[in-house]
């Protein structure tokens, strides 16, 4: 049962502006933040979904709670929110035909009823969300503030390259003594879960201290703008391939500071696509790509492709690496393509066609292929120690020597 300290019933429009009057000033002072959603009752008989893309961040202190709920044991009439010991209720009042179809496929009955909800609420760390069925409340979700690492901010890339560590816009930088090479890393899909794990929007930034060379991590603007998508392949939302423009200021500042530095691009999945693509375009000297997509439009996560294409207005651009002009790769250029055989989709749909194309061309001296087998990991890239063993010297020489 719901043990109530204070119980407030909110009609839909009231729920949308919950607490806005009494604590309006407080809301205005609260910052934007990322939110991690924890499912605290995985054994509940209630089928439900709280949309992490919508509820995964707070804006001006408010979070939008959007989702659906269904129970075969009775009608789910109310969404219940517990915040700082106070409990609020609002009705489930949105018909969701998509959810009805989903439940029909699972052979559930009595589903012609409102199943959805959407309302704004003042975010508090640890707030819980549940549903009431037949007078009983089940708490299903808990929302946590994502405490992201606070990096020192710089106004220019030039200033950033002169510091030990910091951020300028969508670029993270960690300095090191050996500027003969600069490691430039690209993100894969930027989901709320990955941001929570990294405590930053810069994937693998925590690896930087292990390299003997400076490390930059570039976040794709499409994944961090006002209407972010999880994966944009660094191709941009409109017009031509946006990767050259994205990396241009960083590369120009590196050349100004250290003209002889070699640029080593690194990434997995969508980040691997960018690493290979940039090297084929002549932007980088080397690339190390782990389980990358080769043809963006054939990526198995169709929702990611659909959202990307919607951003681009249905117009793809340079989305298939096989169509790039390999002649633009630098004379000293080198691409190392690393693929898990147990990542079946990427092995068959992306890796094998690209490998066959390269082996049939005159690029065999510039593009090498390494296969490994990790059935448990699948598409997930290896951790740093495992990756070092898989790739060997081409990767290990970039790292600091272990201390005794």
C-alpha positions as CSV (number, residue, x, y, z in Angstrom):
1,X,0.0,0.0,0.0
2,X,1.0,3.6,-0.4
3,X,1.9,5.0,3.0
4,X,1.0,8.7,2.7
5,X,2.5,11.6,4.5
6,X,0.7,14.1,2.3
7,X,-1.4,13.0,-0.7
8,X,-2.2,15.4,-3.5
9,X,-4.5,14.5,-6.4
10,X,-3.4,16.2,-9.6
11,X,-5.6,16.6,-12.6
12,X,-3.6,16.3,-15.9
13,X,-3.0,20.0,-16.4
14,X,-2.3,20.5,-12.7
15,X,0.3,17.7,-12.9
16,X,1.9,19.4,-15.8
17,X,2.7,22.4,-13.6
18,X,3.1,20.6,-10.3
19,X,4.5,22.7,-7.5
20,X,5.2,25.5,-10.0
21,X,3.5,28.2,-7.9
22,X,4.8,27.5,-4.4
23,X,8.4,26.7,-5.5
24,X,8.6,28.6,-8.8
25,X,11.6,30.6,-7.6
26,X,13.4,27.5,-6.6
27,X,12.8,25.8,-10.0
28,X,14.3,28.8,-11.8
29,X,17.4,28.5,-9.7
30,X,17.9,24.8,-10.3
31,X,20.3,23.8,-13.1
32,X,19.8,21.6,-16.1
33,X,21.1,18.1,-15.3
34,X,21.2,14.5,-16.5
35,X,19.0,12.0,-14.7
36,X,19.7,8.3,-14.2
37,X,16.6,6.1,-14.0
38,X,16.8,3.0,-11.8
39,X,14.2,0.2,-12.0
40,X,13.7,-0.8,-8.4
41,X,11.1,-3.4,-8.9
42,X,11.9,-5.8,-11.7
43,X,9.5,-8.4,-10.5
44,X,6.4,-6.3,-10.7
45,X,3.4,-7.8,-12.5
46,X,2.7,-4.3,-13.9
47,X,4.0,-3.9,-17.4
48,X,5.4,-0.4,-17.7
49,X,7.8,1.9,-19.4
50,X,9.2,5.3,-18.3
51,X,10.8,6.9,-21.4
52,X,14.5,7.5,-20.5
53,X,15.1,9.9,-23.5
54,X,12.4,12.2,-22.1
55,X,12.9,11.7,-18.4
56,X,16.7,11.4,-18.7
57,X,17.3,15.1,-18.0
58,X,15.9,18.0,-16.1
59,X,15.5,21.5,-17.5
60,X,15.2,24.4,-15.1
61,X,14.7,21.9,-12.3
62,X,11.8,20.1,-14.0
63,X,11.6,16.6,-15.4
64,X,9.1,15.4,-17.9
65,X,7.7,12.0,-16.9
66,X,6.3,10.2,-19.9
67,X,5.4,6.5,-20.2
68,X,2.7,3.9,-19.9
69,X,1.6,1.2,-17.6
70,X,-0.7,-1.9,-17.8
71,X,-1.7,-4.6,-15.3
72,X,-3.6,-7.8,-16.1
73,X,-4.8,-7.7,-12.5
74,X,-6.8,-4.5,-12.8
75,X,-6.9,-1.1,-14.4
76,X,-3.9,1.1,-13.6
77,X,-5.7,4.3,-12.9
78,X,-3.0,6.5,-11.3
79,X,0.7,7.4,-11.6
80,X,2.1,8.0,-8.2
81,X,5.2,10.1,-7.4
82,X,7.0,10.2,-4.1
83,X,9.2,13.3,-3.6
84,X,10.8,14.3,-0.3
85,X,8.2,12.2,1.6
86,X,5.3,13.7,-0.2
87,X,3.1,11.6,-2.5
88,X,1.3,12.9,-5.5
89,X,-1.1,11.2,-7.8
90,X,-2.3,11.9,-11.4
91,X,-4.5,9.9,-13.6
92,X,-3.4,7.8,-16.6
93,X,-5.3,9.5,-19.4
94,X,-3.6,9.0,-22.7
95,X,-4.7,6.4,-25.2
96,X,-1.7,4.7,-26.7
97,X,-2.5,2.6,-29.8
98,X,1.2,1.6,-30.2
99,X,1.2,0.2,-26.7
100,X,-2.1,-1.6,-27.3
101,X,-0.7,-3.3,-30.3
102,X,2.4,-4.3,-28.4
103,X,0.4,-5.8,-25.6
104,X,-1.9,-7.6,-28.1
105,X,1.1,-9.3,-29.5
106,X,1.9,-10.5,-26.0
107,X,-1.7,-11.9,-25.7
108,X,-2.8,-9.5,-23.0
109,X,-6.6,-8.7,-22.9
110,X,-8.7,-5.7,-21.7
111,X,-6.3,-3.2,-23.1
112,X,-8.7,-0.8,-24.6
113,X,-8.2,1.8,-22.0
114,X,-5.9,4.8,-21.3
115,X,-2.4,3.5,-20.8
116,X,-0.2,6.5,-21.2
117,X,0.8,9.7,-19.3
118,X,3.0,12.7,-19.7
119,X,3.5,15.6,-17.2
120,X,6.2,17.8,-15.8
121,X,7.3,17.6,-12.2
122,X,9.9,19.3,-10.0
123,X,12.9,16.9,-9.9
124,X,14.3,15.8,-6.6
125,X,17.1,13.3,-6.3
126,X,15.8,9.9,-5.2
127,X,12.2,10.6,-6.2
128,X,10.2,7.5,-7.0
129,X,7.5,6.7,-9.5
130,X,5.0,3.9,-9.3
131,X,1.4,2.9,-10.2
132,X,-1.7,2.2,-8.2
133,X,-3.8,-0.9,-9.1
134,X,-6.8,-1.9,-7.0
135,X,-5.8,0.4,-4.2
136,X,-2.3,-0.9,-4.0
137,X,0.7,1.1,-5.0
138,X,3.8,-0.5,-6.5
139,X,7.0,1.6,-6.7
140,X,8.8,0.8,-10.0
141,X,11.3,3.6,-10.7
142,X,13.8,5.8,-8.8
143,X,15.3,8.8,-10.4
144,X,18.9,9.9,-9.5
145,X,20.8,13.0,-10.3
146,X,23.8,12.2,-12.5
147,X,26.7,13.8,-10.9
148,X,28.9,14.6,-13.9
149,X,32.5,15.4,-13.6
150,X,33.2,19.1,-13.6
151,X,36.0,19.9,-16.0
152,X,37.7,23.3,-16.3
153,X,36.1,25.2,-19.1
154,X,38.1,27.1,-21.8
155,X,36.9,29.6,-24.4
156,X,39.3,28.5,-27.1
157,X,40.9,25.3,-28.4
158,X,44.3,27.1,-28.3
159,X,44.0,27.7,-24.6
160,X,42.7,24.2,-24.0
161,X,45.9,22.6,-25.6
162,X,48.1,24.6,-23.2
163,X,46.4,23.2,-20.1
164,X,46.7,19.8,-18.2
165,X,43.0,18.9,-18.7
166,X,39.8,20.7,-19.6
167,X,36.9,21.1,-22.0
168,X,36.2,23.6,-24.8
169,X,32.7,23.2,-26.1
170,X,32.3,19.6,-27.2
171,X,36.0,18.8,-26.9
172,X,37.7,17.2,-23.9
173,X,41.5,17.3,-23.7
174,X,44.1,15.6,-21.5
175,X,47.7,16.7,-22.0
176,X,50.9,14.6,-21.9
177,X,54.6,15.1,-22.6
178,X,54.9,13.2,-25.9
179,X,53.4,15.2,-28.7
180,X,54.7,13.0,-31.5
181,X,51.2,11.6,-31.6
182,X,47.8,13.0,-30.6
183,X,45.0,10.5,-29.8
184,X,41.6,11.8,-31.0
185,X,38.7,9.7,-29.7
186,X,35.1,9.6,-30.9
187,X,32.0,8.6,-29.0
188,X,29.7,5.7,-29.9
189,X,26.0,5.9,-29.0
190,X,25.6,8.5,-26.2
191,X,22.8,7.0,-24.0
192,X,21.8,8.2,-20.5
193,X,23.3,4.9,-19.1
194,X,26.7,5.5,-20.7
195,X,26.8,9.1,-19.5
196,X,26.0,7.8,-16.0
197,X,28.8,5.3,-16.2
198,X,31.4,7.7,-17.6
199,X,30.1,10.7,-15.5
200,X,30.7,12.7,-18.6
201,X,29.5,13.1,-22.2
202,X,33.1,12.2,-23.3
203,X,33.4,8.4,-23.7
204,X,36.7,6.9,-22.5
205,X,37.9,10.2,-21.1
206,X,39.1,8.2,-18.1
207,X,41.5,6.3,-20.4
208,X,43.5,9.4,-21.2
209,X,45.8,9.1,-18.2
210,X,47.0,5.8,-19.5
211,X,48.3,7.2,-22.8
212,X,51.8,8.7,-23.1
213,X,50.4,11.1,-25.7
214,X,47.8,13.9,-25.4
215,X,44.2,12.7,-25.8
216,X,41.2,14.6,-27.1
217,X,37.6,13.3,-27.0
218,X,35.0,14.9,-29.3
219,X,31.3,14.6,-28.6
220,X,29.0,14.6,-31.6
221,X,26.9,17.8,-31.5
222,X,23.8,15.9,-32.6
223,X,23.9,13.9,-29.4
224,X,24.2,16.9,-27.0
225,X,22.0,19.6,-28.6
226,X,18.6,20.7,-27.4
227,X,16.9,17.7,-29.1
228,X,19.6,15.1,-28.9
229,X,19.7,11.7,-30.6
230,X,21.9,8.9,-29.3
231,X,24.0,8.4,-32.4
232,X,24.8,10.8,-35.3
233,X,28.0,9.3,-36.7
234,X,29.6,12.8,-36.8
235,X,27.9,13.4,-40.2
236,X,25.9,16.4,-39.1
237,X,22.2,17.3,-39.5
238,X,22.3,19.0,-42.9
239,X,24.4,19.4,-46.0
240,X,27.8,17.8,-46.6
241,X,29.7,15.5,-44.2
242,X,30.2,17.6,-41.1
243,X,33.2,15.7,-39.7
244,X,35.9,17.9,-41.4
245,X,34.2,21.0,-39.9
246,X,33.9,19.4,-36.5
247,X,37.5,18.4,-36.2
248,X,38.9,21.4,-38.1
249,X,39.5,23.8,-35.3
250,X,41.2,21.1,-33.1
251,X,43.5,19.9,-36.0
252,X,44.4,23.5,-36.9
253,X,45.4,24.3,-33.3
254,X,47.4,21.1,-33.0
255,X,49.3,21.9,-36.2
256,X,50.0,25.4,-35.0
257,X,51.4,24.1,-31.7
258,X,53.1,20.9,-33.0
259,X,53.3,20.7,-36.8
260,X,54.9,17.2,-36.9
261,X,52.3,15.5,-34.6
262,X,50.6,12.5,-36.1
263,X,46.9,12.2,-35.4
264,X,45.6,8.8,-34.3
265,X,41.8,8.5,-34.4
266,X,40.1,6.0,-32.2
267,X,36.5,4.8,-31.7
268,X,34.1,1.9,-31.5
269,X,30.7,1.4,-33.1
270,X,29.6,4.9,-34.4
271,X,32.9,6.4,-33.2
272,X,34.8,3.7,-35.2
273,X,32.8,4.9,-38.3
274,X,34.1,8.4,-37.7
275,X,37.7,7.3,-37.1
276,X,37.8,5.3,-40.3
277,X,35.9,7.9,-42.3
278,X,38.1,10.7,-41.2
279,X,41.2,8.8,-42.1
280,X,39.8,7.9,-45.5
281,X,39.1,11.7,-46.0
282,X,42.8,12.4,-45.2
283,X,42.1,14.2,-41.9
284,X,44.0,11.7,-39.7
285,X,47.2,9.8,-40.0
286,X,45.9,6.6,-38.4
287,X,42.7,5.0,-37.2
288,X,41.9,2.2,-34.8
289,X,38.2,1.2,-35.0
290,X,36.5,-1.4,-32.9
291,X,33.3,-3.1,-34.2
292,X,32.4,0.0,-36.3
293,X,29.5,0.5,-38.6
294,X,30.5,0.7,-42.2
295,X,27.1,1.5,-43.7
296,X,25.2,3.7,-41.3
297,X,21.8,3.0,-43.0
298,X,22.2,-0.8,-42.4
299,X,22.8,-0.5,-38.7
300,X,20.7,-3.0,-36.9
301,X,19.3,-0.5,-34.3
302,X,16.7,0.8,-36.6
303,X,15.4,3.4,-34.2
304,X,18.8,5.0,-34.1
305,X,18.9,5.1,-37.9
306,X,15.4,6.5,-38.1
307,X,16.1,9.3,-35.7
308,X,19.3,10.2,-37.5
309,X,17.6,10.3,-40.9
310,X,14.8,12.5,-39.4
311,X,17.5,14.9,-38.2
312,X,18.8,15.0,-41.7
313,X,15.4,15.4,-43.3
314,X,15.7,12.0,-45.0
315,X,18.9,13.0,-46.8
316,X,22.0,10.8,-46.0
317,X,25.5,11.9,-46.8
318,X,28.7,9.9,-46.9
319,X,26.9,7.2,-44.8
320,X,28.7,4.2,-46.4
321,X,32.5,4.0,-46.0
322,X,32.7,1.7,-49.0
323,X,31.8,4.6,-51.2
324,X,34.6,6.9,-50.0
325,X,37.6,7.6,-52.3
326,X,40.4,5.6,-50.8
327,X,42.9,7.6,-52.7
328,X,42.5,10.5,-50.2
329,X,44.1,8.5,-47.4
330,X,47.5,10.0,-46.5
331,X,50.6,8.4,-47.9
332,X,51.6,7.3,-44.4
333,X,48.0,6.6,-43.5
334,X,47.0,3.4,-41.7
335,X,43.7,1.9,-40.6
336,X,43.4,-0.9,-38.1
337,X,39.9,-2.5,-38.2
338,X,39.2,-4.7,-35.1
339,X,36.1,-6.9,-35.2
340,X,34.5,-9.3,-32.8
341,X,33.4,-12.4,-34.7
342,X,30.6,-12.9,-32.1
343,X,29.2,-9.5,-33.0
344,X,27.3,-11.2,-35.8
345,X,25.5,-8.2,-37.3
346,X,28.6,-6.1,-37.6
347,X,30.8,-9.1,-38.7
348,X,28.5,-10.0,-41.6
349,X,26.9,-6.7,-42.6
350,X,29.7,-4.2,-42.1
351,X,33.1,-6.0,-41.6
352,X,33.0,-8.7,-44.3
353,X,31.9,-6.4,-47.2
354,X,34.4,-3.7,-46.3
355,X,37.2,-6.3,-45.8
356,X,36.5,-7.9,-49.1
357,X,36.5,-4.6,-50.9
358,X,39.9,-3.7,-49.4
359,X,41.5,-7.0,-50.1
360,X,40.4,-6.7,-53.7
361,X,42.0,-3.2,-54.0
362,X,45.5,-1.9,-53.6
363,X,44.8,-0.8,-50.0
364,X,46.1,-4.0,-48.3
365,X,49.2,-2.2,-47.1
366,X,47.2,0.6,-45.5
367,X,44.2,-1.2,-44.0
368,X,44.7,-4.2,-41.7
369,X,42.1,-6.4,-40.1
370,X,42.1,-8.1,-36.7
371,X,39.5,-10.5,-35.6
372,X,38.8,-11.7,-32.0
373,X,36.1,-13.8,-30.4
374,X,34.2,-12.7,-27.3
375,X,30.7,-14.2,-27.3
376,X,29.7,-12.6,-24.0
377,X,30.7,-9.0,-25.1
378,X,29.1,-9.1,-28.5
379,X,29.1,-5.6,-29.8
380,X,30.4,-4.1,-26.6
381,X,34.0,-3.0,-27.1
382,X,36.8,-4.5,-24.9
383,X,38.1,-2.8,-21.8
384,X,41.6,-1.2,-22.1
385,X,43.7,-4.3,-20.9
386,X,41.8,-6.7,-23.2
387,X,42.0,-4.2,-26.1
388,X,45.8,-4.0,-25.6
389,X,46.1,-7.8,-25.9
390,X,43.9,-8.0,-29.0
391,X,45.5,-5.2,-31.0
392,X,49.0,-5.7,-29.7
393,X,51.9,-3.4,-30.4
394,X,50.1,-0.9,-32.6
395,X,48.0,0.0,-29.6
396,X,50.4,-0.8,-26.7
397,X,53.0,1.6,-28.0
398,X,50.6,4.5,-27.4
399,X,50.3,3.7,-23.7
400,X,52.6,4.6,-20.8
401,X,54.8,1.8,-19.6
402,X,53.5,0.1,-16.5
403,X,55.2,1.2,-13.3
404,X,57.0,-1.4,-11.3
